[in-house]
């Protein structure tokens, strides 16, 4: 929190500096590439698991947020509840053991 306060305090001077502005602009591309790489790795893990709920969850949540403007927090809570229910059902059926 302290670091964020210091950065926000000096943000105006950073923003006006051409060198710092160019560095920050270059970092945007790096951050975007990192996010895409993480998404690909996560998606490959989901596909490998062969879980229909998880496979359908990603495109449905994107559609729910992008088209219907449903709040991300509501989507996260709803998906968490669905995953807990699925895990509970699998445990009751003996499908998940202490891994």
KEGUTI-32396 format. One record per atom (N, C-alpha, C, O): residue number from 0; atom name; y, x, z. Coordinates in Angstrom, 3 decimals, decimal comma, always signed. Example, Ala and Ser with C-alpha at 12.3 -4.5 7.8 and 13.67 -1.06 7.14 Angstrom:
! KEGUTI-32396
rec pos 0&site N&v -5,690&u +13,190&w +7,800
rec pos 0&site CA&v -4,500&u +12,300&w +7,800
rec pos 0&site C&v -3,300&u +13,200&w +7,800
rec pos 0&site O&v -3,319&u +14,236&w +8,465
rec pos 1&site N&v -2,250&u +12,850&w +7,080
rec pos 1&site CA&v -1,060&u +13,670&w +7,140
rec pos 1&site C&v +0,030&u +12,900&w +7,870
rec pos 1&site O&v +1,138&u +13,409&w +8,039
//
This chain:
! KEGUTI-32396
rec pos 0&site N&v -1,189&u +0,825&w +0,000
rec pos 0&site CA&v +0,000&u +0,000&w +0,000
rec pos 0&site C&v +1,249&u +0,867&w +0,000
rec pos 0&site O&v +2,241&u +0,551&w -0,657
rec pos 1&site N&v +1,190&u +1,946&w +0,732
rec pos 1&site CA&v +2,338&u +2,850&w +0,785
rec pos 1&site C&v +2,561&u +3,493&w -0,579
rec pos 1&site O&v +3,697&u +3,626&w -1,033
rec pos 2&site N&v +1,467&u +3,891&w -1,229
rec pos 2&site CA&v +1,570&u +4,521&w -2,543
rec pos 2&site C&v +2,188&u +3,552&w -3,548
rec pos 2&site O&v +3,045&u +3,939&w -4,343
rec pos 3&site N&v +1,751&u +2,293&w -3,511
rec pos 3&site CA&v +2,325&u +1,289&w -4,416
rec pos 3&site C&v +3,819&u +1,091&w -4,158
rec pos 3&site O&v +4,598&u +0,930&w -5,097
rec pos 4&site N&v +4,206&u +1,104&w -2,912
rec pos 4&site CA&v +5,622&u +0,947&w -2,579
rec pos 4&site C&v +6,453&u +2,104&w -3,120
rec pos 4&site O&v +7,543&u +1,898&w -3,654
rec pos 5&site N&v +5,942&u +3,302&w -2,980
rec pos 5&site CA&v +6,659&u +4,477&w -3,475
rec pos 5&site C&v +6,759&u +4,439&w -4,997
rec pos 5&site O&v +7,817&u +4,717&w -5,561
rec pos 6&site N&v +5,660&u +4,096&w -5,655
rec pos 6&site CA&v +5,669&u +4,042&w -7,118
rec pos 6&site C&v +6,638&u +2,967&w -7,608
rec pos 6&site O&v +7,400&u +3,208&w -8,544
rec pos 7&site N&v +6,620&u +1,799&w -6,995
rec pos 7&site CA&v +7,521&u +0,737&w -7,431
rec pos 7&site C&v +8,988&u +1,098&w -7,169
rec pos 7&site O&v +9,875&u +0,670&w -7,908
rec pos 8&site N&v +9,235&u +1,874&w -6,131
rec pos 8&site CA&v +10,603&u +2,291&w -5,816
rec pos 8&site C&v +11,149&u +3,213&w -6,909
rec pos 8&site O&v +12,312&u +3,100&w -7,295
rec pos 9&site N&v +10,324&u +4,105&w -7,397
rec pos 9&site CA&v +10,754&u +5,062&w -8,413
rec pos 9&site C&v +10,454&u +4,599&w -9,836
rec pos 9&site O&v +10,642&u +5,360&w -10,785
rec pos 10&site N&v +9,998&u +3,379&w -9,993
rec pos 10&site CA&v +9,578&u +2,901&w -11,314
rec pos 10&site C&v +10,713&u +2,914&w -12,331
rec pos 10&site O&v +10,498&u +3,277&w -13,487
rec pos 11&site N&v +11,902&u +2,530&w -11,926
rec pos 11&site CA&v +13,019&u +2,480&w -12,868
rec pos 11&site C&v +13,320&u +3,854&w -13,453
rec pos 11&site O&v +13,560&u +3,982&w -14,654
rec pos 12&site N&v +13,308&u +4,872&w -12,615
rec pos 12&site CA&v +13,579&u +6,217&w -13,137
rec pos 12&site C&v +12,423&u +6,702&w -14,013
rec pos 12&site O&v +12,652&u +7,415&w -14,989
rec pos 13&site N&v +11,179&u +6,325&w -13,678
rec pos 13&site CA&v +10,038&u +6,687&w -14,512
rec pos 13&site C&v +10,131&u +5,982&w -15,864
rec pos 13&site O&v +9,865&u +6,578&w -16,908
rec pos 14&site N&v +10,507&u +4,727&w -15,831
rec pos 14&site CA&v +10,563&u +3,925&w -17,050
rec pos 14&site C&v +11,590&u +4,473&w -18,028
rec pos 14&site O&v +11,362&u +4,442&w -19,238
rec pos 15&site N&v +12,694&u +4,964&w -17,542
rec pos 15&site CA&v +13,764&u +5,465&w -18,408
rec pos 15&site C&v +13,486&u +6,865&w -18,948
rec pos 15&site O&v +14,105&u +7,265&w -19,934
rec pos 16&site N&v +12,588&u +7,613&w -18,345
rec pos 16&site CA&v +12,256&u +8,962&w -18,805
rec pos 16&site C&v +11,348&u +8,857&w -20,025
rec pos 16&site O&v +10,296&u +8,221&w -19,958
rec pos 17&site N&v +11,743&u +9,480&w -21,147
rec pos 17&site CA&v +10,988&u +9,358&w -22,399
rec pos 17&site C&v +9,610&u +10,007&w -22,305
rec pos 17&site O&v +8,642&u +9,478&w -22,849
rec pos 18&site N&v +9,510&u +11,141&w -21,625
rec pos 18&site CA&v +8,228&u +11,838&w -21,513
rec pos 18&site C&v +7,254&u +11,009&w -20,681
rec pos 18&site O&v +6,109&u +10,797&w -21,081
rec pos 19&site N&v +7,709&u +10,548&w -19,538
rec pos 19&site CA&v +6,858&u +9,731&w -18,663
rec pos 19&site C&v +6,455&u +8,444&w -19,382
rec pos 19&site O&v +5,311&u +8,002&w -19,274
rec pos 20&site N&v +7,392&u +7,845&w -20,111
rec pos 20&site CA&v +7,097&u +6,617&w -20,852
rec pos 20&site C&v +6,013&u +6,863&w -21,895
rec pos 20&site O&v +5,131&u +6,024&w -22,073
rec pos 21&site N&v +6,066&u +8,000&w -22,586
rec pos 21&site CA&v +5,042&u +8,328&w -23,583
rec pos 21&site C&v +3,694&u +8,574&w -22,917
rec pos 21&site O&v +2,661&u +8,167&w -23,449
rec pos 22&site N&v +3,688&u +9,227&w -21,772
rec pos 22&site CA&v +2,437&u +9,475&w -21,041
rec pos 22&site C&v +1,811&u +8,156&w -20,602
rec pos 22&site O&v +0,606&u +7,953&w -20,757
rec pos 23&site N&v +2,625&u +7,268&w -20,057
rec pos 23&site CA&v +2,113&u +5,967&w -19,615
rec pos 23&site C&v +1,595&u +5,153&w -20,798
rec pos 23&site O&v +0,597&u +4,444&w -20,666
rec pos 24&site N&v +2,252&u +5,244&w -21,940
rec pos 24&site CA&v +1,801&u +4,529&w -23,131
rec pos 24&site C&v +0,443&u +5,068&w -23,584
rec pos 24&site O&v -0,422&u +4,299&w -24,004
rec pos 25&site N&v +0,256&u +6,388&w -23,498
rec pos 25&site CA&v -1,030&u +6,980&w -23,842
rec pos 25&site C&v -2,120&u +6,589&w -22,871
rec pos 25&site O&v -3,278&u +6,436&w -23,261
rec pos 26&site N&v -1,763&u +6,425&w -21,607
rec pos 26&site CA&v -2,740&u +6,019&w -20,601
rec pos 26&site C&v -3,221&u +4,596&w -20,840
rec pos 26&site O&v -4,353&u +4,264&w -20,488
rec pos 27&site N&v -2,387&u +3,750&w -21,430
rec pos 27&site CA&v -2,804&u +2,375&w -21,726
rec pos 27&site C&v -4,025&u +2,360&w -22,634
rec pos 27&site O&v -4,954&u +1,583&w -22,413
rec pos 28&site N&v -4,031&u +3,201&w -23,638
rec pos 28&site CA&v -5,172&u +3,258&w -24,553
rec pos 28&site C&v -6,421&u +3,745&w -23,829
rec pos 28&site O&v -7,517&u +3,236&w -24,065
rec pos 29&site N&v -6,259&u +4,736&w -22,943
rec pos 29&site CA&v -7,402&u +5,241&w -22,174
rec pos 29&site C&v -7,977&u +4,187&w -21,247
rec pos 29&site O&v -9,195&u +4,062&w -21,120
rec pos 30&site N&v -7,118&u +3,440&w -20,612
rec pos 30&site CA&v -7,576&u +2,375&w -19,711
rec pos 30&site C&v -8,290&u +1,290&w -20,502
rec pos 30&site O&v -9,331&u +0,793&w -20,071
rec pos 31&site N&v -7,748&u +0,920&w -21,643
rec pos 31&site CA&v -8,394&u -0,103&w -22,481
rec pos 31&site C&v -9,770&u +0,369&w -22,943
rec pos 31&site O&v -10,726&u -0,407&w -22,935
rec pos 32&site N&v -9,877&u +1,627&w -23,343
rec pos 32&site CA&v -11,171&u +2,164&w -23,780
rec pos 32&site C&v -12,174&u +2,185&w -22,632
rec pos 32&site O&v -13,352&u +1,893&w -22,835
rec pos 33&site N&v -11,722&u +2,525&w -21,436
rec pos 33&site CA&v -12,599&u +2,543&w -20,266
rec pos 33&site C&v -13,103&u +1,138&w -19,943
rec pos 33&site O&v -14,282&u +0,956&w -19,640
rec pos 34&site N&v -12,223&u +0,157&w -20,005
rec pos 34&site CA&v -12,624&u -1,227&w -19,737
rec pos 34&site C&v -13,647&u -1,702&w -20,761
rec pos 34&site O&v -14,630&u -2,348&w -20,397
rec pos 35&site N&v -13,433&u -1,394&w -22,029
rec pos 35&site CA&v -14,391&u -1,791&w -23,068
rec pos 35&site C&v -15,740&u -1,125&w -22,835
rec pos 35&site O&v -16,778&u -1,770&w -22,986
rec pos 36&site N&v -15,746&u +0,159&w -22,468
rec pos 36&site CA&v -16,994&u +0,870&w -22,197
rec pos 36&site C&v -17,753&u +0,236&w -21,030
rec pos 36&site O&v -18,971&u +0,069&w -21,092
rec pos 37&site N&v -17,033&u -0,112&w -19,978
rec pos 37&site CA&v -17,663&u -0,745&w -18,815
rec pos 37&site C&v -18,234&u -2,109&w -19,198
rec pos 37&site O&v -19,340&u -2,457&w -18,785
rec pos 38&site N&v -17,486&u -2,878&w -19,982
rec pos 38&site CA&v -17,974&u -4,190&w -20,413
rec pos 38&site C&v -19,245&u -4,069&w -21,243
rec pos 38&site O&v -20,175&u -4,858&w -21,072
rec pos 39&site N&v -19,291&u -3,097&w -22,132
rec pos 39&site CA&v -20,494&u -2,901&w -22,953
rec pos 39&site C&v -21,682&u -2,537&w -22,074
rec pos 39&site O&v -22,774&u -3,076&w -22,256
rec pos 40&site N&v -21,483&u -1,623&w -21,121
rec pos 40&site CA&v -22,575&u -1,236&w -20,210
rec pos 40&site C&v -23,066&u -2,422&w -19,386
rec pos 40&site O&v -24,270&u -2,606&w -19,211
rec pos 41&site N&v -22,131&u -3,226&w -18,879
rec pos 41&site CA&v -22,518&u -4,391&w -18,089
rec pos 41&site C&v -23,275&u -5,395&w -18,946
rec pos 41&site O&v -24,277&u -5,955&w -18,502
rec pos 42&site N&v -22,809&u -5,628&w -20,165
rec pos 42&site CA&v -23,455&u -6,601&w -21,041
rec pos 42&site C&v -24,864&u -6,144&w -21,399
rec pos 42&site O&v -25,779&u -6,966&w -21,458
rec pos 43&site N&v -25,054&u -4,845&w -21,640
rec pos 43&site CA&v -26,390&u -4,337&w -21,947
rec pos 43&site C&v -27,339&u -4,552&w -20,768
rec pos 43&site O&v -28,508&u -4,881&w -20,969
rec pos 44&site N&v -26,849&u -4,371&w -19,544
rec pos 44&site CA&v -27,671&u -4,629&w -18,363
rec pos 44&site C&v -28,050&u -6,088&w -18,233
rec pos 44&site O&v -29,174&u -6,414&w -17,853
rec pos 45&site N&v -27,112&u -6,967&w -18,546
rec pos 45&site CA&v -27,386&u -8,407&w -18,471
rec pos 45&site C&v -28,431&u -8,803&w -19,501
rec pos 45&site O&v -29,353&u -9,557&w -19,190
rec pos 46&site N&v -28,299&u -8,308&w -20,715
rec pos 46&site CA&v -29,254&u -8,627&w -21,777
rec pos 46&site C&v -30,637&u -8,083&w -21,425
rec pos 46&site O&v -31,644&u -8,752&w -21,656
rec pos 47&site N&v -30,689&u -6,866&w -20,865
rec pos 47&site CA&v -31,958&u -6,256&w -20,499
rec pos 47&site C&v -32,678&u -7,055&w -19,420
rec pos 47&site O&v -33,908&u -7,083&w -19,385
rec pos 48&site N&v -31,926&u -7,700&w -18,547
rec pos 48&site CA&v -32,515&u -8,469&w -17,450
rec pos 48&site C&v -33,167&u -9,763&w -17,943
rec pos 48&site O&v -34,034&u -10,316&w -17,267
rec pos 49&site N&v -32,762&u -10,238&w -19,096
rec pos 49&site CA&v -33,308&u -11,452&w -19,702
rec pos 49&site C&v -33,180&u -12,670&w -18,778
rec pos 49&site O&v -34,129&u -13,430&w -18,588
rec pos 50&site N&v -31,997&u -12,827&w -18,221
rec pos 50&site CA&v -31,692&u -13,944&w -17,342
rec pos 50&site C&v -30,765&u -14,885&w -18,117
rec pos 50&site O&v -29,641&u -14,511&w -18,450
rec pos 51&site N&v -31,223&u -16,080&w -18,400
rec pos 51&site CA&v -30,458&u -17,022&w -19,211
rec pos 51&site C&v -29,114&u -17,366&w -18,573
rec pos 51&site O&v -28,107&u -17,453&w -19,276
rec pos 52&site N&v -29,080&u -17,563&w -17,265
rec pos 52&site CA&v -27,837&u -17,901&w -16,582
rec pos 52&site C&v -26,800&u -16,797&w -16,776
rec pos 52&site O&v -25,656&u -17,076&w -17,132
rec pos 53&site N&v -27,196&u -15,546&w -16,544
rec pos 53&site CA&v -26,256&u -14,445&w -16,678
rec pos 53&site C&v -25,850&u -14,217&w -18,131
rec pos 53&site O&v -24,709&u -13,852&w -18,412
rec pos 54&site N&v -26,782&u -14,433&w -19,046
rec pos 54&site CA&v -26,481&u -14,243&w -20,463
rec pos 54&site C&v -25,453&u -15,262&w -20,949
rec pos 54&site O&v -24,557&u -14,921&w -21,721
rec pos 55&site N&v -25,577&u -16,487&w -20,510
rec pos 55&site CA&v -24,635&u -17,527&w -20,929
rec pos 55&site C&v -23,338&u -17,527&w -20,128
rec pos 55&site O&v -22,329&u -18,074&w -20,572
rec pos 56&site N&v -23,368&u -16,911&w -18,947
rec pos 56&site CA&v -22,209&u -16,962&w -18,061
rec pos 56&site C&v -20,984&u -16,265&w -18,666
rec pos 56&site O&v -19,873&u -16,786&w -18,560
rec pos 57&site N&v -21,163&u -15,117&w -19,286
rec pos 57&site CA&v -20,020&u -14,371&w -19,814
rec pos 57&site C&v -19,269&u -15,140&w -20,907
rec pos 57&site O&v -18,054&u -15,299&w -20,793
rec pos 58&site N&v -19,932&u -15,619&w -21,949
rec pos 58&site CA&v -19,161&u -16,348&w -22,969
rec pos 58&site C&v -18,599&u -17,683&w -22,457
rec pos 58&site O&v -17,516&u -18,097&w -22,871
rec pos 59&site N&v -19,318&u -18,342&w -21,577
rec pos 59&site CA&v -18,825&u -19,622&w -21,061
rec pos 59&site C&v -17,593&u -19,419&w -20,182
rec pos 59&site O&v -16,642&u -20,196&w -20,259
rec pos 60&site N&v -17,606&u -18,384&w -19,353
rec pos 60&site CA&v -16,443&u -18,137&w -18,497
rec pos 60&site C&v -15,235&u -17,721&w -19,329
rec pos 60&site O&v -14,110&u -18,114&w -19,023
rec pos 61&site N&v -15,456&u -16,928&w -20,381
rec pos 61&site CA&v -14,343&u -16,579&w -21,267
rec pos 61&site C&v -13,766&u -17,843&w -21,901
rec pos 61&site O&v -12,550&u -18,035&w -21,925
rec pos 62&site N&v -14,638&u -18,693&w -22,407
rec pos 62&site CA&v -14,213&u -19,944&w -23,033
rec pos 62&site C&v -13,467&u -20,829&w -22,031
rec pos 62&site O&v -12,446&u -21,428&w -22,368
rec pos 63&site N&v -13,976&u -20,908&w -20,811
rec pos 63&site CA&v -13,339&u -21,751&w -19,786
rec pos 63&site C&v -11,930&u -21,258&w -19,459
rec pos 63&site O&v -11,013&u -22,059&w -19,275
rec pos 64&site N&v -11,765&u -19,953&w -19,388
rec pos 64&site CA&v -10,445&u -19,415&w -19,069
rec pos 64&site C&v -9,515&u -19,449&w -20,264
rec pos 64&site O&v -8,355&u -19,841&w -20,133
rec pos 65&site N&v -9,997&u -19,048&w -21,418
rec pos 65&site CA&v -9,140&u -18,918&w -22,593
rec pos 65&site C&v -8,733&u -20,270&w -23,173
rec pos 65&site O&v -7,573&u -20,472&w -23,531
rec pos 66&site N&v -9,685&u -21,189&w -23,264
rec pos 66&site CA&v -9,406&u -22,480&w -23,893
rec pos 66&site C&v -8,848&u -23,488&w -22,895
rec pos 66&site O&v -7,855&u -24,160&w -23,172
rec pos 67&site N&v -9,495&u -23,590&w -21,725
rec pos 67&site CA&v -9,107&u -24,617&w -20,755
rec pos 67&site C&v -8,161&u -24,118&w -19,676
rec pos 67&site O&v -7,743&u -24,895&w -18,818
rec pos 68&site N&v -7,815&u -22,833&w -19,703
rec pos 68&site CA&v -6,900&u -22,232&w -18,717
rec pos 68&site C&v -7,349&u -22,463&w -17,272
rec pos 68&site O&v -6,520&u -22,699&w -16,393
rec pos 69&site N&v -8,653&u -22,394&w -17,031
rec pos 69&site CA&v -9,167&u -22,525&w -15,671
rec pos 69&site C&v -8,883&u -21,216&w -14,934
rec pos 69&site O&v -9,099&u -20,130&w -15,473
rec pos 70&site N&v -8,405&u -21,328&w -13,717
rec pos 70&site CA&v -8,043&u -20,166&w -12,916
rec pos 70&site C&v -9,243&u -19,227&w -12,754
rec pos 70&site O&v -10,368&u -19,674&w -12,535
rec pos 71&site N&v -8,988&u -17,934&w -12,864
rec pos 71&site CA&v -10,049&u -16,936&w -12,776
rec pos 71&site C&v -10,743&u -16,986&w -11,416
rec pos 71&site O&v -11,959&u -16,813&w -11,339
rec pos 72&site N&v -9,989&u -17,218&w -10,352
rec pos 72&site CA&v -10,577&u -17,290&w -9,016
rec pos 72&site C&v -11,572&u -18,439&w -8,920
rec pos 72&site O&v -12,631&u -18,290&w -8,310
rec pos 73&site N&v -11,248&u -19,568&w -9,508
rec pos 73&site CA&v -12,161&u -20,721&w -9,515
rec pos 73&site C&v -13,436&u -20,369&w -10,282
rec pos 73&site O&v -14,538&u -20,717&w -9,858
rec pos 74&site N&v -13,281&u -19,677&w -11,412
rec pos 74&site CA&v -14,438&u -19,277&w -12,209
rec pos 74&site C&v -15,322&u -18,317&w -11,427
rec pos 74&site O&v -16,545&u -18,463&w -11,423
rec pos 75&site N&v -14,715&u -17,337&w -10,764
rec pos 75&site CA&v -15,484&u -16,353&w -9,987
rec pos 75&site C&v -16,245&u -17,032&w -8,857
rec pos 75&site O&v -17,422&u -16,741&w -8,642
rec pos 76&site N&v -15,595&u -17,926&w -8,140
rec pos 76&site CA&v -16,257&u -18,631&w -7,035
rec pos 76&site C&v -17,402&u -19,492&w -7,569
rec pos 76&site O&v -18,493&u -19,493&w -7,000
rec pos 77&site N&v -17,161&u -20,216&w -8,647
rec pos 77&site CA&v -18,196&u -21,066&w -9,224
rec pos 77&site C&v -19,398&u -20,241&w -9,689
rec pos 77&site O&v -20,542&u -20,614&w -9,427
rec pos 78&site N&v -19,149&u -19,131&w -10,371
rec pos 78&site CA&v -20,243&u -18,278&w -10,847
rec pos 78&site C&v -21,001&u -17,646&w -9,681
rec pos 78&site O&v -22,222&u -17,502&w -9,738
rec pos 79&site N&v -20,283&u -17,273&w -8,632
rec pos 79&site CA&v -20,939&u -16,712&w -7,447
rec pos 79&site C&v -21,875&u -17,728&w -6,811
rec pos 79&site O&v -23,000&u -17,396&w -6,437
rec pos 80&site N&v -21,411&u -18,966&w -6,690
rec pos 80&site CA&v -22,241&u -20,018&w -6,118
rec pos 80&site C&v -23,481&u -20,241&w -6,984
rec pos 80&site O&v -24,587&u -20,379&w -6,462
rec pos 81&site N&v -23,300&u -20,278&w -8,305
rec pos 81&site CA&v -24,453&u -20,439&w -9,195
rec pos 81&site C&v -25,460&u -19,306&w -9,029
rec pos 81&site O&v -26,667&u -19,550&w -9,005
rec pos 82&site N&v -24,977&u -18,072&w -8,915
rec pos 82&site CA&v -25,886&u -16,924&w -8,755
rec pos 82&site C&v -26,600&u -16,968&w -7,405
rec pos 82&site O&v -27,782&u -16,638&w -7,318
rec pos 83&site N&v -25,889&u -17,373&w -6,357
rec pos 83&site CA&v -26,534&u -17,507&w -5,046
rec pos 83&site C&v -27,619&u -18,582&w -5,085
rec pos 83&site O&v -28,694&u -18,407&w -4,511
rec pos 84&site N&v -27,335&u -19,687&w -5,758
rec pos 84&site CA&v -28,333&u -20,757&w -5,876
rec pos 84&site C&v -29,544&u -20,260&w -6,648
rec pos 84&site O&v -30,682&u -20,517&w -6,253
rec pos 85&site N&v -29,308&u -19,550&w -7,746
rec pos 85&site CA&v -30,420&u -19,026&w -8,535
rec pos 85&site C&v -31,248&u -18,024&w -7,719
rec pos 85&site O&v -32,478&u -18,054&w -7,772
rec pos 86&site N&v -30,595&u -17,150&w -6,976
rec pos 86&site CA&v -31,322&u -16,187&w -6,144
rec pos 86&site C&v -32,112&u -16,902&w -5,053
rec pos 86&site O&v -33,245&u -16,519&w -4,763
rec pos 87&site N&v -31,532&u -17,930&w -4,449
rec pos 87&site CA&v -32,213&u -18,698&w -3,404
rec pos 87&site C&v -33,477&u -19,359&w -3,955
rec pos 87&site O&v -34,533&u -19,340&w -3,321
rec pos 88&site N&v -33,346&u -19,942&w -5,147
rec pos 88&site CA&v -34,506&u -20,591&w -5,766
rec pos 88&site C&v -35,592&u -19,574&w -6,073
rec pos 88&site O&v -36,772&u -19,837&w -5,845
rec pos 89&site N&v -35,203&u -18,416&w -6,588
rec pos 89&site CA&v -36,198&u -17,380&w -6,899
rec pos 89&site C&v -36,871&u -16,859&w -5,635
rec pos 89&site O&v -38,071&u -16,584&w -5,644
rec pos 90&site N&v -36,121&u -16,721&w -4,559
rec pos 90&site CA&v -36,713&u -16,263&w -3,297
rec pos 90&site C&v -37,698&u -17,300&w -2,779
rec pos 90&site O&v -38,783&u -16,952&w -2,315
rec pos 91&site N&v -37,323&u -18,577&w -2,858
rec pos 91&site CA&v -38,208&u -19,647&w -2,387
rec pos 91&site C&v -39,496&u -19,712&w -3,204
rec pos 91&site O&v -40,545&u -20,098&w -2,690
rec pos 92&site N&v -39,411&u -19,335&w -4,471
rec pos 92&site CA&v -40,591&u -19,352&w -5,330
rec pos 92&site C&v -41,359&u -18,035&w -5,260
rec pos 92&site O&v -42,404&u -17,889&w -5,894
rec pos 93&site N&v -40,851&u -17,094&w -4,504
rec pos 93&site CA&v -41,530&u -15,799&w -4,366
rec pos 93&site C&v -41,250&u -14,850&w -5,517
rec pos 93&site O&v -41,998&u -13,893&w -5,716
rec pos 94&site N&v -40,193&u -15,091&w -6,278
rec pos 94&site CA&v -39,896&u -14,267&w -7,435
rec pos 94&site C&v -39,131&u -12,998&w -7,143
rec pos 94&site O&v -39,163&u -12,066&w -7,946
rec pos 95&site N&v -38,441&u -12,933&w -6,012
rec pos 95&site CA&v -37,668&u -11,739&w -5,661
rec pos 95&site C&v -38,246&u -11,157&w -4,385
rec pos 95&site O&v -38,387&u -11,850&w -3,378
rec pos 96&site N&v -38,572&u -9,895&w -4,440
rec pos 96&site CA&v -39,070&u -9,200&w -3,263
rec pos 96&site C&v -38,078&u -8,118&w -2,884
rec pos 96&site O&v -37,210&u -7,778&w -3,687
rec pos 97&site N&v -38,181&u -7,578&w -1,704
rec pos 97&site CA&v -37,290&u -6,495&w -1,258
rec pos 97&site C&v -37,399&u -5,305&w -2,178
rec pos 97&site O&v -38,337&u -4,515&w -2,079
rec pos 98&site N&v -36,439&u -5,176&w -3,073
rec pos 98&site CA&v -36,479&u -4,100&w -4,064
rec pos 98&site C&v -35,847&u -2,857&w -3,540
rec pos 98&site O&v -35,794&u -1,848&w -4,244
//
